[in-house]
């Protein structure tokens, strides 16, 4: 049993040098993501490296609890916990009087409670997931998120099962590529399946929205332009096409391209002069 005189915090100066715990513990603990196991591993490894892992265990004597050095280091470990969990969890574990060990235990209880129920819920969601209106990227991201949460609560999903669940929930328009994947031996990886589906999605988009075709000589604009060009070069042409206020050919053309006393209309065989009113 250690006592106050024999108690020494290993590397006791190291914890005081941590200014940004999030740079060392990249995962923020969240009830929604069920990432407790990953967070716990990172946090515990960090505490071992800085010689303060004993603060995650039950204190082993009143002398240690009453030690000023112990309390200072314990407060630092508590602050590390505060900074690496989301606020809803913080409200659950924050007490008027507590230790790093009590907070550590409360968090474990919070995530270990009803673990089997959560596994059943997530597994059922994965088995029945459908693409619905999601694009392929969003659909695959959702599947990966569910499998990650199951991994975090010690329920690892085999990759071939992930692939099967993915193609089973696809929109019917992906039926061809889904059939190819389903009959592959061995089944491709989830990342390969995602890539194949995204390629097919892009092809379907290109088919649905073909590129704009360039203007041809059969377009109305080109026809008008060609007709006007012919009229200018051939004033005696039997057919002239003119817009109101535009250039005309033949007798009666005034300054600025205006026809005198009226406007020209197009007729298949002759010019008809319509007086202005």
C-alpha positions in Angstrom: 0.0 0.0 0.0 1.7 3.3 -1.1 1.8 6.2 1.3 2.3 9.9 1.0 6.1 9.7 1.5 6.6 7.0 -1.1 4.2 8.4 -3.6 5.8 10.0 -6.7 4.0 10.8 -9.9 6.2 9.5 -12.8 7.2 12.2 -15.2 5.1 14.6 -13.1 6.1 17.7 -15.1 4.9 16.3 -18.4 1.1 16.7 -17.9 1.6 20.4 -17.2 3.1 20.9 -20.7 -0.1 19.9 -22.5 -1.8 23.0 -23.9 -4.1 21.4 -26.5 -5.3 17.9 -25.6 -7.3 17.7 -28.8 -4.0 17.6 -30.8 -3.2 14.3 -29.0 -6.7 12.8 -28.7 -8.3 13.4 -32.1 -11.7 11.7 -31.3 -14.4 13.6 -29.5 -16.6 11.2 -27.5 -20.2 11.3 -28.6 -23.3 9.3 -27.7 -24.6 9.5 -31.3 -21.4 8.1 -32.9 -20.9 5.4 -30.3 -17.2 5.9 -30.5 -16.4 5.1 -26.9 -14.0 2.3 -27.5 -11.8 4.3 -29.9 -11.9 7.3 -27.6 -11.1 5.2 -24.5 -8.1 3.6 -26.3 -6.6 7.0 -27.3 -7.2 8.6 -23.9 -5.8 5.7 -21.9 -2.7 5.5 -24.2 -2.2 9.2 -23.7 -2.4 8.9 -19.9 0.0 6.0 -19.9 2.5 7.9 -22.0 2.4 10.9 -19.5 2.6 8.7 -16.4 -0.9 9.5 -15.1 -2.8 6.3 -15.9 -3.3 5.7 -12.1 -5.8 8.5 -12.1 -8.2 6.4 -14.2 -8.1 3.7 -11.5 -9.7 3.7 -8.0 -7.4 5.7 -5.6 -5.4 3.4 -3.3 -5.2 5.2 0.0 -6.3 8.4 1.8 -2.7 9.7 1.8 -2.6 9.8 -2.0 -6.0 11.5 -2.2 -4.9 14.2 0.2 -1.7 14.8 -1.7 -1.6 18.2 -3.3 0.5 16.8 -6.2 -2.1 14.1 -6.8 -5.0 16.5 -6.8 -3.3 18.8 -9.2 -2.5 16.0 -11.6 -6.1 14.6 -11.2 -7.5 18.0 -12.1 -5.5 18.0 -15.2 -6.8 14.6 -16.2 -10.3 15.8 -15.6 -9.8 18.8 -17.8 -8.5 16.4 -20.5 -11.8 14.5 -20.2 -13.8 17.7 -20.3 -12.2 18.8 -23.5 -12.6 15.6 -25.4 -16.4 14.9 -24.9 -19.4 16.6 -26.3 -21.5 18.9 -24.0 -24.4 16.5 -23.4 -22.0 13.9 -22.0 -20.2 16.6 -20.0 -23.5 17.5 -18.2 -23.9 13.8 -17.3 -20.5 13.3 -15.7 -19.9 16.8 -14.3 -20.4 16.7 -10.6 -19.8 19.1 -7.7 -17.2 16.8 -6.2 -15.6 14.1 -8.4 -12.3 12.6 -9.5 -10.9 11.6 -12.8 -11.6 8.0 -11.9 -15.3 8.7 -11.1 -15.7 10.5 -14.4 -14.0 7.7 -16.3 -16.2 5.1 -14.7 -19.4 7.1 -15.3 -18.6 7.4 -19.0 -17.9 3.6 -19.2 -21.3 2.9 -17.6 -23.0 5.3 -19.9 -21.8 3.5 -23.0 -21.8 -0.1 -21.8 -25.5 0.1 -20.6 -27.9 -1.5 -23.0 -25.1 -2.4 -25.4 -26.8 -5.5 -26.7 -30.0 -3.6 -27.5 -28.0 -1.0 -29.5 -26.2 -3.7 -31.4 -29.6 -5.2 -32.4 -30.9 -1.8 -33.4 -27.9 -0.9 -35.6 -27.7 -4.4 -37.1 -31.4 -4.3 -38.2 -30.9 -0.8 -39.7 -27.9 -2.1 -41.7 -29.8 -5.1 -43.0 -32.8 -3.1 -44.2 -31.1 0.1 -45.4 -32.2 1.4 -48.8 -30.8 4.1 -51.1 -34.1 5.9 -51.5 -33.4 9.5 -52.7 -29.7 9.5 -51.6 -26.9 9.7 -54.1 -24.3 6.9 -54.0 -21.8 8.9 -51.9 -24.3 9.7 -49.2 -25.7 6.2 -49.2 -22.3 4.6 -48.8 -21.3 7.0 -46.2 -24.4 6.1 -44.1 -23.6 2.4 -44.4 -20.0 3.0 -43.4 -21.2 5.1 -40.4 -23.4 2.3 -39.1 -20.7 -0.4 -39.5 -18.2 1.9 -37.6 -20.7 2.3 -34.8 -21.1 -1.5 -34.6 -17.3 -1.9 -34.6 -17.1 0.6 -31.7 -19.4 -1.6 -29.6 -17.6 -4.8 -30.4 -19.8 -6.1 -33.1 -17.6 -6.2 -36.2 -19.5 -6.7 -39.5 -17.7 -8.9 -42.2 -16.9 -6.8 -45.3 -18.8 -9.3 -47.6 -21.9 -8.7 -45.6 -21.5 -4.9 -45.9 -21.2 -5.4 -49.7 -24.4 -7.5 -49.9 -26.4 -5.0 -47.7 -25.2 -2.2 -50.0 -26.3 -3.8 -53.3 -29.6 -5.1 -51.8 -30.7 -1.6 -51.0 -29.8 0.0 -54.3 -32.2 1.9 -56.5 -33.6 -0.3 -59.4 -31.7 1.9 -61.9 -28.4 0.3 -60.6 -29.7 -3.2 -61.2 -27.2 -4.1 -63.9 -24.1 -3.2 -62.0 -25.6 -4.7 -58.8 -26.0 -8.0 -60.7 -22.3 -7.9 -61.8 -21.2 -7.3 -58.3 -23.4 -10.0 -56.9 -22.0 -12.6 -59.2 -18.4 -11.6 -58.7 -16.2 -14.3 -57.1 -14.8 -13.2 -54.8 -16.9 -10.2 -54.0 -15.1 -6.9 -54.4 -14.3 -4.8 -51.4 -16.7 -2.1 -50.1 -14.5 0.7 -51.5 -14.4 -1.0 -54.9 -18.2 -1.4 -54.9 -18.6 2.3 -54.0 -16.3 3.3 -56.9 -18.2 1.1 -59.4 -21.5 2.5 -58.3 -20.3 6.1 -58.5 -19.0 5.5 -62.0 -22.4 4.1 -63.0 -24.2 7.1 -61.4 -22.1 9.5 -63.5 -22.9 7.6 -66.7 -26.6 7.8 -65.9 -26.4 11.5 -65.3 -24.7 12.0 -68.7 -27.4 10.0 -70.5 -30.1 12.0 -68.8 -28.5 15.4 -69.6 -26.7 15.2 -73.0 -24.4 18.0 -73.9 -25.9 20.9 -75.9 -25.5 20.4 -79.6 -23.9 23.2 -81.6 -26.0 25.3 -84.0 -26.4 23.9 -87.5 -27.5 25.4 -90.8 -31.0 24.1 -90.3 -31.6 26.3 -87.3 -34.0 29.3 -87.8 -31.3 31.8 -86.9 -29.0 30.5 -89.5 -31.7 30.3 -92.2 -32.6 33.9 -91.6 -29.0 35.0 -91.8 -28.4 33.1 -95.0 -31.5 34.5 -96.6 -30.6 38.1 -95.7 -27.2 37.5 -97.1 -28.6 36.3 -100.4 -31.0 39.2 -100.6 -28.2 41.7 -100.1 -26.0 40.1 -102.8 -28.9 39.5 -105.2 -31.3 42.5 -105.1 -33.4 41.1 -108.0 -34.3 37.9 -106.1 -37.9 37.0 -106.3 -38.1 36.3 -102.5 -36.9 38.8 -99.9 -37.2 38.4 -96.2 -37.3 41.4 -94.0 -37.9 42.4 -90.4 -39.7 45.6 -89.6 -37.1 48.3 -89.6 -34.6 46.0 -91.2 -32.7 46.2 -94.5 -34.8 45.4 -97.6 -33.9 44.8 -101.2 -35.5 46.0 -104.3 -37.1 49.3 -105.3 -38.5 51.7 -102.7 -35.7 51.2 -100.1 -35.2 54.4 -98.2 -32.4 55.7 -96.0 -31.6 53.6 -92.9 -33.1 50.5 -94.6 -36.7 51.6 -94.1 -39.1 50.9 -97.0 -41.0 54.0 -98.1 -44.7 54.1 -97.3 -45.0 50.7 -95.9 -43.2 47.5 -95.0 -42.3 44.4 -97.0 -43.9 41.1 -96.3 -42.7 37.7 -97.5 -44.7 35.8 -100.1 -43.8 32.7 -101.8 -44.2 34.2 -105.3 -44.3 38.0 -105.1 -43.8 41.0 -102.9 -47.0 42.5 -101.3 -46.9 46.1 -100.3 -49.0 46.8 -97.2 -49.5 50.5 -96.6 -48.8 51.8 -93.1 -51.8 52.8 -91.1 
